[in-house]
Amino acid sequence: MTLYDDILNQARRLTPDEQLRLIAFLSEQARLAKTQKSAAPKSWRDLRGAATYPIVAEDAQEWVSTSRYEDDIHRSSSS
């Protein structure tokens, strides 16, 4: 018998008022656990390996060079 089954058997023996108190307690515990989990700050290390390389089919250095070149053209045409 698992712990869950044992708790279920014990919960069945509670009075209706005690069952309601248990439900309220368990729902509050679950709500708090979910809130704390979603509010936990994420670390950049958690994202490591999540995307394949290169992410947009372009090398990072190529992207930087292209962006700088486009910015230079934009600046020179604006002046």
N, C-alpha and C positions, 0 to 999 in steps of 0.2 A: 504494500500500500504506500502510495506517495504522500508527501506532506500535504499536497493539495486535497487529495481524497480524505485524509484525516481531518483537515479543517472543514471540508464540506460536511462530513458526518457530524462534527461538533456543532456546526452552524445550524444544522437541522434540528438540533435539540434545544436551541435557544428559543426564548419567548419571541413573539412578533416584535415587541419593543426592542429587545436586544438585537434582533436581526436588523432592524432599521438603524440602530446605532452602529452596528458593524458595517452596514452598507455605507452610511455617511462617512465613517472613518476611512474605509477603503477607497471611496471615491475621492476624498480629500487628499489622501496619500498619493493616489495615482495622478491627480491634477498637479500637485506640487512637484512630483518627480518629472512629469512631462514639461512643466514650466521651467524647472531648473535645467533640464537637459537642453531645451531649445534656447535658453538664455545664456548657456555656457559660451564663453568666447571661443572662436575658432582659431586654430593655429595655422599658419601658412604650411607648416609641415604636414597637416592633415590633407592638404591638397596635392602634396608631392606625388607625381606619377599619374594624376587624374587625367591629364590631357596628353595626347600623343604628340610627338615632335615631327615636323613643325606643325603648330596648331592651326595656322591658316595657310598652309602650303607655301610659306615664305620664311626664309631664315631671318632671325632677329636682326642681324647686322644689315642684311639687305633692306629690311623694313626701315631701319633707322636711316640708312643712306638715302633711300627713296623719299622718305618723309622730309629729310633735311633739304634735299634737292628741290622738292615741290614747294617747300616753304621759301627757299631762296628765290625761286621763280615768282612766287606770289608777292614777296616783298619788293623785288625789283620792278614788277609791273605796277605796283601800288605807288611807287615814288615818282 
